[in-house]
Every structure is written in C-alpha cells, then in structure tokens.
Amino acid sequence: MRGMQNPPDLRPDLARARISDTRRAGQPTIGMVSLGCPKALVDSERILTRLRAEGYGISPDYSGADAVIVNTCGFLDSAKAESLEAIGEALAENGRVIVTGCLGAEPDYITGAHPRVLAVTGPHQYEQVLDAVHRAVPPSPDPFVDLLPAAGVKLTPRHYSYLKISEGCNHACKFCIIPDMRGRLSSRPHRAVLREAEKLVEAGVRELLVISQDTSAYGTDWKDREAKFPILDLARDLGSLGAWVRLHYVYPYPHVRELIPLMAGASGSGAGGILPYLDIPFQHAHPDTLKRMARPAAAARTLDEIAAWRADCPEIVLRSTFIVGYPGETEAEFQTLLDWLDEAQLDRVGCFQYEDVKGARSNALPDHVAPEVKQDRWDRFMAKAQAISEAKLAAKVGRQMQVLVDEVDDEAATCRTMADAPEIDGNLFIDEGFETLKPGDLVTVEVEEAGEYDLWGRMIASPRV
C-alpha cells in the first residue's frame, strides 16, 4: 500500500503493487499491507486473489478501503516491532484492521498492543482470513462485472512473480521459530506448481522466483514419491517454460550438484531456464557455532561443493546470508567466518546481527555477545563482503550480457542481470538510449562501469519483447 515505506534492508520483497484504482458502484474494497519475506508476499497474493474472486475490489491506499488486512512478520523482535507499527498506522488511517501472518500466531501480543483490531489469524490460515473479511465487510459480487485475472492478483511487477513450492520446514535451527509458526515441510503437488508457473508465463511473467523454506527438500515429505529428490524434476520442467527461473533458499545437500548442469545450459542461451544462481543459507562457517545453531557443521565440505559447482558452471552466482554475534561466538570463531568468506568468494552476501526471538531455543544459550561487539563484527564482515563484490563486478566490465528491465524513469532504465534477484541484489543501469525500453524487456548490454554492488552498461541489441 502507498501508506507503507519498507526500507530494502528490512524488506527483501518490496513489492510494487499493480492494483487498479477502478471500483464499481457498491463494490466492497479491501486494502493489504504485506510485511516480511517473499513467502508471506505469496500468502498475501493468494488472499487477495480469493477476495477478488468473491467480488471484492482491491484498494491501493487506506482511504479507498472498507477494511485493511495487515500480513505480519514475527521472526525477529525488530520485525515484530515493524508489524505492530504497521497495524497501528492502518488503525490510524483506516480504523478497520484484520491481522494475519506469522505474528498472528501470538494473538495476545497483538491485541495487547492494539485491542481495536477486528480479528487475528495465524500464518497461511486463508479460510479464517476470509471469514474475518466477510464479517467486517460482507461480499457483494457482480458476476457480470467482477473478472479475475488468469494469473490471480499479483503484488509484484507484471514481469516477475514469486512461486511458492512448499510450506514449513523440517530443520530445527535453534535461532528459528519458523517450524513452530508454519509447521513441518508440506510440498505442493508437482502438477499444481507447474500449472501455476505455466499460467504466469502465459500472462507475461519473464522471471519465476522459486521460494520455500527449504527448496532443495521439495517433495521429500511425500511418502510414495517415485523420485528420491523431486526438486530435480520440478526444476527441469520449470526450466522448459521459456522464463528465467531463480532458485531461493537452497540447502547445500549433495543432490544440489545435479541441478548445476541445468544452470550451465541456461547461462548462455538467453532463452530462459534455471538461472546460474543459488541462494543458500550458510549462516556461519565455524563448526562450533554451527553446532550451537543446530545446523550441519560441514563448512569445509561446503567449500568442496562450491568448487564442484563452479567447475560444472563457471558462471554460477552464489548468494547467502549469515548471522554474526550468535551466543557463544568467540573472536576466533568470527575470524574463521571471515577466512571462510575469503576462500568461498561468494558473489552476493547479506548479514544479520543475532537477535533473541521469543520461543527460540537459542535464547537460553550462555555467553550472549555484547551489542557493540556484534556491531563491530557486522561492520568487518560487510566490509570484506563489499570488497569481494566490488572485485567481482569490476571483472565484468567489457562483457556482454542479457538483462531484464525492471523500471524506466527520466534518468535511466533500472535492470537486473541473471546474477541479481529483485530488491536484494544489485542492478545494472542504462542511462543512455533507454527511452524506448519498458519493464519486462530483455536487453543485451555491454558493461561499461562497475561499483560496489551495481553495474552500468550500454544497450547493444534491441529488446526482446
């Protein structure tokens, strides 16, 4: 919604909603504020699609809405604070607010701060959200007027879309309460995922961003599955649709190596496919820290896997996130992380300072790290990650590559290479001869300049539309 401003370092999705302002006479209208990760954004899209199918209009601002749904995040205390702030803003601007999402698993926490909310529901409780909307704003459909877009209601630009393939997670990381909020792994049927992807591509989507809590474990919860690792077949089928397919949150299981040849085929074709890009949650590198996190302590073997991936697909881009200042982290353990990053040479890196999360087992660990030490380690980690990024981007100057146009304004076209996920990675800017471009165009450019995280280039081939 226009009323919300979510800075990029807090919001990895930052959807630019494509919602029509048009409203028929007497049509009940709902607004949506979507916080948190892309998985929550997909939940918001599903809720809005269901409401749109029932004849509700979707308002892009508070004043045009009969009620507002706030889809919350409850993973970190800072996210909880942002969610409470968003609820308060919606109450102040509109007055009729329904709360859902991860923080909805703590209804007393929400109503204690905002007793005026109309209802509170937990994560992916679609029916309960709809029931709450029906009570607050009764539906009034007109079957001759209310038409649902083939791809449903989307909160992202028209040319890319998140594709959620599963819910929940079977890991038991001590710092994480996602399994408590969203349950164990539950994978969507292969045919359902593929059908949704096909509809999106038919509707003009150029990039599918595959998301889940554990993408590489997709389908392993099926008891009678034919394939041992269903993500491999799903990736092959998605890669055949002609769109870019980007894989997020991939744990580095051994079978991930079988995905790499698919990426090698897509990296130079320009015709879509599984992009040479892996988003992998390494979190740390020291075995003792990983053990305290209750994560696989195999950082050395991970370096071997990275080397094997790069041998099979030299163009592969690796993104990851890390936690510094985890309880018990010593200076020596942190230095091991810095040394590991030096050796791994990851392309895209994010870092968080550890926070206690209500209900997380890590809260009870001894030897919590002082805030000033966490800040110092974060600064040092990001300085190294930035230097690596700057060197890697400088090596791209003079190369030709295909980019996807995201935005065009008076100053430049903002684009992304295959190495860049929307909102969380860098951009490539075209600041000359860009006037005829539009979002969703695929353009061949030559890189002319590089910065710490972004590139600049000139167009050398007409866009593929």
Salt bridges, closest charged atoms under 4 A:
ASP13 OD2 - ARG11 NH2 2.68
ASP21 OD2 - ARG2 NH2 3.59
ASP43 OD1 - LYS164 NZ 2.67
ASP43 OD2 - ARG182 NH2 3.10
GLU45 OE1 - LYS154 NZ 3.44
GLU54 OE1 - HIS134 NE2 2.56
ASP61 OD2 - ARG2 NH1 3.72
ASP66 OD2 - ARG23 NH2 3.14
GLU106 OE2 - LYS80 NZ 3.06
GLU106 OE1 - LYS358 NZ 3.78
GLU127 OE2 - ARG50 NH2 2.80
ASP146 OD2 - ARG24 NH2 2.87
GLU167 OE2 - LYS164 NZ 2.65
GLU167 OE1 - ARG182 NH1 3.11
GLU196 OE2 - LYS154 NZ 3.96
GLU196 OE1 - ARG188 NH1 2.65
GLU207 OE2 - ARG246 NE 2.70
GLU207 OE1 - ARG416 NH2 2.56
ASP214 OD2 - HIS171 NE2 2.99
ASP233 OD1 - ARG236 NH1 2.96
ASP237 OD2 - HIS190 NE2 2.68
ASP279 OD2 - HIS248 ND1 2.90
GLU305 OE2 - ARG257 NH2 2.44
GLU315 OE1 - ARG399 NH2 2.88
GLU329 OE2 - HIS284 NE2 2.73
GLU329 OE1 - ARG377 NH1 2.89
GLU331 OE1 - ARG377 NE 3.62
GLU331 OE2 - ARG380 NH2 2.62
GLU333 OE1 - ARG292 NH2 2.69
ASP342 OD2 - LYS384 NZ 2.95
ASP347 OD1 - ARG310 NH2 3.99
ASP347 OD2 - LYS392 NZ 3.42
ASP356 OD1 - HIS368 ND1 3.88
ASP376 OD2 - ARG380 NH1 2.97
ASP406 OD1 - HIS159 NE2 2.66
ASP406 OD2 - ARG416 NE 2.62
GLU407 OE2 - ARG16 NH1 3.66
ASP420 OD1 - ARG348 NH2 2.22
GLU423 OE2 - ARG16 NH1 2.92
ASP425 OD1 - ARG319 NE 2.69
ASP441 OD1 - LYS438 NZ 3.35
GLU446 OE1 - ARG458 NH2 3.40
GLU448 OE2 - ARG458 NE 3.48
